Amino acid sequence: MATGGRIILHVDMDSFFASVEVRRNPSLAGKPVIVGADPKGGAGRGVVSTCSYEARRYGVHSGMPISRAYDLCPHGVFLPVDRLFYTRVSEEIMAVLSRHAWRIEQVSIDEAYLDVSDAGSFMAAKALAAAIKREIREETGLTCSIGIGPGKAVAKIASDHQKPDGLTVVPPDEVTSFLAPLPVTKIPGVGRKTGEELRRMGILTIGDLARRDVQDLIARFGRPGIHLHRLACGIDDREVQGRVESRSVSRETTFETDTADPVLLSETLATLADDVAETLAAERLRCRTVTVKVRYRDFQTHTRSRTLERFTGDPETIRRIASALLLPFLNGTPVRLIGIRLSTLEGGRTRQTSIDEFLPLARHNPGRLPG
């Protein structure tokens, strides 16, 4: 598979509300569970929020009027939306994701984008995604589908490709062949109205859209036509954006060769700590929380954090805390990636400051950090 460049994961929980209800009440497993408004014997108002895959076999789907869902599946288990409970479960899932990437964009209660370019290759990203799926299942009892691509749109389309419990990888050299045969409505943002307009233009598949003269699309849709055409061609430069409250300064690096050498690990982390401290000073910021991340050979990822009583920007303090946090990881297990994040910031700019650069080590050379 291709190496280098951006690697984006889209994590999408499978039938989230319904799956959470089954987790809460295992007796619902295998039944058509429909979460939404009270159907009131087919006279209810409101819509289906989500439903289990068993309910989908009867034609029920999210956004459908609850009365229609009752007509299609009157024997289904209809439950009200418990958003507070779903939010708590969502927080469990996002906590798992935060162990694996520091550039995370949560776009809804049950989906998020992760920038995992530090994995170095799409093959490595696939192994990382498998580890994420395993950890989510083990810690929450839920399944998710993950798409991997060079941009957000391709990753999102890929996550829907093999639901439920799917894992689809689309490296750059396979984007065109992957997208071309899919219905144009698979493009994120292409809803019913746009889809109908495209059909009137004879555009049924993403390949049809990619081959269409962009001037035709501009004439019909204005400037958004350019964006549609770019997405159909697999071109999507949008960054994974973290939430404002999650602003941080971070740095991490992947070793070319996994290492358990405590000297190399300690010296590498010290160099990264100095780098983020310099960034902190340049941005006129101070931090209270220091987090160290370690990813092992099998892609199991662990973090340890310490929150100080007072804000600091002192490089020596940051380096000392990072060194202490690293100690439990110096256990002889080969390490693939190491990183540091400074968060709970004050001062400086109000926007997110994030440095998540992938710094491939040109050669594993114990005792020093290659430039």
Number of C-alpha atoms within 10 A of each C-alpha: 12 14 15 14 15 22 25 26 31 29 27 25 25 25 22 24 29 27 23 20 22 19 15 11 10 11 10 16 15 12 15 23 27 32 25 25 19 21 23 12 11 16 12 15 15 14 20 26 21 24 27 28 22 16 23 18 12 14 13 25 20 18 13 16 20 29 22 19 26 22 15 17 20 15 12 18 16 23 18 14 19 13 11 9 13 18 14 11 19 19 13 14 24 18 12 18 22 15 17 24 18 26 25 23 18 18 12 9 19 21 21 21 28 26 25 25 23 22 25 21 18 26 15 17 22 19 15 21 25 17 17 23 23 16 19 21 15 11 11 15 13 22 22 24 25 34 28 31 27 27 27 28 24 31 26 26 23 27 26 21 17 14 19 17 17 19 21 21 24 24 22 21 11 14 18 16 11 18 24 19 13 17 16 25 17 21 20 14 11 14 12 10 9 14 19 15 13 21 13 10 14 12 19 18 20 26 20 17 24 21 13 16 10 18 14 13 20 16 10 14 15 12 13 12 17 16 16 24 21 16 22 27 19 24 18 15 13 9 15 18 17 20 14 11 12 16 20 25 26 27 24 25 22 20 21 16 16 16 19 17 16 17 13 17 24 20 16 20 25 20 15 23 30 16 17 25 26 15 18 25 14 10 14 13 20 21 24 18 21 24 20 26 25 24 22 18 14 12 21 18 24 16 18 17 17 14 15 13 8 9 15 18 20 15 17 13 13 23 22 13 19 26 18 13 18 23 11 9 21 15 10 10 13 17 24 22 24 24 22 29 24 26 20 17 24 14 11 14 11 12 11 16 21 21 17 22 12 18 16 18 15 12 11 16 13 14 14 13 19 13 7
